[in-house]
Amino acid sequence: MSAATIHPTAIVDEGASLGAGTTVGPYTVIEAGVEVGEGCTIGPFCRFSGPTRVGPENTFESHCSIGAPPQDLKYDGEPTRLEIGSGNVFREFVTIHRGTSGGGGLTRIGDGNLFMVYAHVAHDCLVGSTTIFANNATLAGHVEVGDHAVIGAFSAVHQFCRVGSHAFLGGFTVATKDCLPFMRTVGSRPARCFGPNSIGLERKGFDEDRRRALKRAWRHLHNPKIPTAEAIGLIEEELGDRPDVRLLLDFLKSAERGAILSRG
């Protein structure tokens, strides 16, 4: 693979490193402490700040801000990090911030994610792999997003909340509690959960048996006649041996901020 190709108008600090086959577009700035892996495509007018490590085969369209300092008044310039995996696509004006010392010092992005126009990931967020962030999807600080989740356009997730694996957040959702894995969460203050994302799960290869088990679990959670704790017990008894349901139960039990449900 050939050496990196840098447009004459781009500025790459001597303290940065670029992998073989990476291209850097016009007027992009890559600062010291940034490591970019092989085969990345970086478009025009992007800015990379460090310490930031970018894996191979990532694509950054124009005007991305990657690894900027966190938007936290307690931040005082201490060294924190951003780590990005491989094969991600970052479209125009995406912003990804480094961590804070109080939040573990690390923002991490997995592999194969798509961040559409103006998506934002704040400090200390942990994003899994194969997720989709639609236009203007926004994470506050310290948010965790599981693999294969979809964050709809103009949606916002409150700090310290979690979005479970395979979760689907509809457009304009405001999530101030945890969003259940496999489920559809939609709405603004309050957001509501509408049960399994059946179409999305089918598209991802979940067979009818797996989808049926999640629907049965949801019927208990959705039943307004029984308390949530009792519903969890019933699900445990009937379906606790099913891996997807087990993940759902573990997620519910570990929800420090509570989880978004709709009861009746």
N, C-alpha and C positions, 0 to 999 in steps of 0.2 A: 504494500500500500504506500502511496506517495506521501510526502510530507504535507503538513497543513498548508492551506492556501489562504492568504490574508489580503483583503482588499487594501490598496494603498492609503485609503482614507481612514481605515480602522486603526485603533490604538490598542496595542497589546503590551502590557507591562512585562519587563524582563523577568519578573517574579511569578508570572503565569506560565502554565504549560498547556500545550495543545497536542492532542493525539494525531497520529498519522491519518491522512485522508479527511481531516476536518476542514471545513471552509468557513471563513469569517467575512460577512458582508460589509458594505460601506458604512462608515461612521459608527461602527460598533466599538465599545470600550470594554476591554477585559483587564481587570485590575490584578494586582499582586495577590497571591494566595488562591487563585482560581486554577483548578485542574480540570481540563476538558478531555474526555476520552476520544477514542478513535471514531472516525466516520460520522462526526456530528455536523449538522448544517445549522449555521448561525446567520440569520438574516440581517438586514440593515437596522441601524439605530437601536441596537440592544445594549444593555449594560449588565456586566457581570462583576459582582463584588465578592470578596472572600473574607474568611476561608469558605470556599465552596468546591465540592467535588462533583463532577458531572460524568456519568458513565458513557458508554459508547452508543452510537446510533441514535442520538437524540436530535430532534428538529426544533429550532426556535425561529418562528416567523419574526416579523419586524416589531420593534419597540418593546421587547420583553425586558423586565427588570428582575434579575435573578441574583439572589444572595444579598439583597440590600439589608441594612440594619433593621432590627425589629422596631415596630411602632409601639414602644413601651416606654413610659416616662422613667421607669426604674433603670433602663438600659444606660450604661455609662461607658460604652466603648469596649467592654471586655470581649475577648475573642470567643465567638460562638460559631456554629457551623451550619451549613446546608449540604445535604447529600442527596443526589438525584441518581436513580438507577439507569436502566438502559431502555431504548426504544420508545421514549415518551415524545409526545407532540405538544408543543406550547405555541398557541396561536397569538395573534396580535395583542399587545398590551397586557399580557399575563404578568402578574407580580408574585414572586415567591420570596419570603423573608427568612433570614437566619433565625436561630433560636435565641433564648435568653439564658443567663446563668441560673436564674431561679426556676426555669422550666426544663432543666436538663441540658441546655446548651445546644440542642440539635433540632433542626427541621429536616424531615426525611420524606422523600418521594420514592415510590417503588418503580416498577417497570411497566411499560406498555400503556401508560395513561394518556388520555386526551384532555387537554385543558383548552377550552374554547376562549373566544375573545373576552378580555377583561376579567378572566377568572383570577381569584386572589387566594393565596394560602399564607396565613399569618405565622408568626413565630411559634416554634415548638410543636407544630402540627406533625402528625405521623399519617401519611397517606399510603395505602397499600398499592396493589397492582391492578391493572386493567380496569381502572375507574374512568368515568366520564364526568367532567365538569362542564356544564353548558355555559352559555354566555353570562358573564357577571356572577357566576356562582362564587360565594364568598365563605371562607372559613375564618372565624376569629381564632385567637391563640389557643394552643393546647388541645386542639380538636384531633380526634382519631377517626380515620375513615378506613373501613375494611375493604378487602378485595372486591372487585366487580360492582361496587356501588355506583349509582348515578345521582348526581346532584343537579337538579333542574335549573333552568335559567332564572337569574335574579334571586336565587335562594340564599339564605344566610343561616349559618350554624353558629350558635352561641359558644363562647369559650368554655372549655373543659367538657363539652359534649362529645358523644360518640355516634358515628353512623355505622351500622353493622354491615357485614358482608352481604352483597347482593341487594342491599336496600335501594329503594327508589324514592327520591324526594322530588315531588312535582314542582313546577315552576312557581316562583314567588313564595315558597315556603319559608316560614320563620321557625326554626327549630331551637327551642330553649331547653329541651330535654333530649335524652338519647333517642335515636331513630332505630327501630328494630330491624335486625337482619331479615332479608327475604320479603319485607313488607313495603307497602306503598304509604308514604307519609306526605300529606298535602295540606296546605292551608297556612294562614297567617294569624297568629295570636287569637285563639290557640290553633296550632296545627293539629290535625287528626290523623290517626292511622286507619287505613282502609283495607287492611288485610293483605294477604300474600300478593306479590306482584306476579300473578300467574302467567301472563303473556311473556313478561321478561324472563321468568325462570324457564319457561318452555323453550324460548329462543336460546337460552344458555345450556340446554341439554338436560334439564331436570325432567325425569320421566314422570308419568302420571302418579305412580306410587309415592314418590317424594313430594310432589305437589299436594296430593291428597292428605298426607300426614301433616303438612304445614297448615292446611285449611282446617283440619280437625283441631289442631292446637289453637288456631286463631278463634274458633268458635267458643272455646272456653275463656280465652282472654277477653273476648268481646261481650260475653254474657253479663249484663248489668245485675243479674240476680245473685251472683256470687262474688265475694271479694277477690281481688287480684291474687292475694297470697293463696287462697283456696284454689283458684284456677291454675296456678302454677303447680300445686300439689296434684291436681287431677291430670294435668299434662304429663307430669313426671311419672305418674302411675301407669298411664295408658300408652305413652309414646316416648318415654325417657330413653329407650334403647335405640331410637332413630337418630343418626348423626346430625341431621339438619335441625331436628327438634332439640337435641342436646345443646347445640350451639346457641339456639334461641333462648333456652332456659338459662344457660350460663351467662348469656348477655344480660338477661333480665335481672338475675340475682346480683350481678356486679354493677348495676346502674346506680352510681352514686348520686346523680342528679335526678333520678327517676327516668321513666321511659314514656314516650308519647303513645297513648292508647286512645280509643274512643269507646266509651262504655254505654252501649244502648243507643 
